[in-house]
Amino acid sequence: MMITENDAKLLFTATHEQNFSLIKYDQWLKNRRVRGTGVPFTEIDVLLCNKPTPDEIIATLPTIPRERTQIEPISRSATTMITDRTKSHDRKKKVDKLSYLKKLQELKAKRSQNIKRRKSVEHGYKKSEEERKQEEEERKKREEEEERRRLEEEKRREEERARLEALQKEAAEKQRLKDLAVQA
């Protein structure tokens, strides 16, 4: 797969961030065998992986006559620039680390909430299961009690019917005896 030279520059910029050197990139472009053609990834993979060191960045700065008065301010300026970039990079790393830790804490909190929610659902399921069993037992007890009452009522009715029949027989017998006594 081929990418354009501008896409390659974008990759270099994104990968090397503050340490990207346009001078080094231009040197790489000039040293290509065929300029202006697509760039295979295999041609730039090593360059992308090798981030420039501060010494390499200083080496790519334009050369200045080596007069003592001019070299000192430029060296300090380059060192200051590198130090500033390093500090900026360290601050960015610190911010990235803090945001990572914050996201990690948020994820832990969400996980904890999910675990609590799952436990409450499971507890609710267990509770509803227990309630269902308890309701089933209560229903069985009610049915048994109703059956017992029905049987008692049936027995009571049977006894009442038997007693009524006995009273009717007794009344009929008294009536027969009375009728016999009246006839005699």
PEVEN-V170433 format. One record per run of one state. SS is the DSSP state (A for helix, B for strand, O for the rest). FROM is the first residue (numbers start at 1). LEN is the number of residues. If there is no record, write none. Layout:
# PEVEN-V170433
SS_FROM_LEN / SS_FROM_LEN
This chain:
# PEVEN-V170433
O_1_1 / B_2_2 / O_4_1 / A_5_15 / O_20_2 / A_22_10 / O_32_7 / B_39_2 / A_41_9 / O_50_4 / A_54_7 / O_61_7 / A_68_116 / O_184_1
